[in-house]
Amino acid sequence: MGGDSRVNGIGLTRHHHEWAVKVNVRDDADLPDLPSQVHGVPVLVRGIGPITPHGG
């Protein structure tokens, strides 16, 4: 997943009162092939658009 340009980030999130792996991608219409669970932990994939610099 780390080498897939569609993936913006990977982290943890709460989902239905349990932990899940969250994979952020550029576009919901172009998703990488990922399992729905890994060792019983749900995998959520969400399109968030491209990551851009943000000035402070």
TORTOR-474738 format. One record per residue (C-alpha): residue in three letters; x, y, z. Coordinates in steps of 0.001 Angstrom, whole numbers, padded with zeros to 6 digits, always signed. Layout:
BEGIN
ALAXYZ/...
***
This chain:
BEGIN
MET+000000+000000+000000/GLY+002819+002391+000772/GLY+003936+002521-002845/ASP+000421+003066-004216/SER+000050+006710-005327/ARG-003714+006555-004666/VAL-003106+006136-000911/ASN-002735+009419+001044/GLY-002480+008022+004550/ILE-003055+005090+006874/GLY-004172+005241+010491/LEU-006601+004047+013152/THR-010161+005177+013733/ARG-013168+004181+015834/HIS-015931+002397+013933/HIS-019068+000997+015600/HIS-017434+001080+019058/GLU-014290-000777+017927/TRP-010980+000082+016323/ALA-010517-000047+012554/VAL-007710+000633+010098/LYS-008477+003731+008030/VAL-006937+004104+004586/ASN-007255+007564+003022/VAL-007194+007628-000765/ARG-007346+010387-003366/ASP-010591+009295-005037/ASP-013485+007012-004029/ALA-013866+006089-007716/ASP-010326+004613-007939/LEU-009784+002400-004891/PRO-006850+000051-004327/ASP-007721-003635-003908/LEU-007850-004042-000112/PRO-009425-006623+002181/SER-012473-005645+004240/GLN-010750-007019+007370/VAL-007241-007906+008561/HIS-007060-010376+011449/GLY-010637-009463+012376/VAL-009991-005697+012322/PRO-012186-003766+009852/VAL-010484-001823+007043/LEU-012227+001425+006060/VAL-011275+003182+002828/ARG-012272+006827+002350/GLY-011669+009259-000491/ILE-010355+012561+000853/GLY-008907+014136-002287/PRO-005299+015105-002841/ILE-003146+016284+000042/THR-001956+019853-000454/PRO+000287+022173+001589/HIS-001544+024454+003996/GLY+000085+027674+005145/GLY-000158+028546+008815/
***
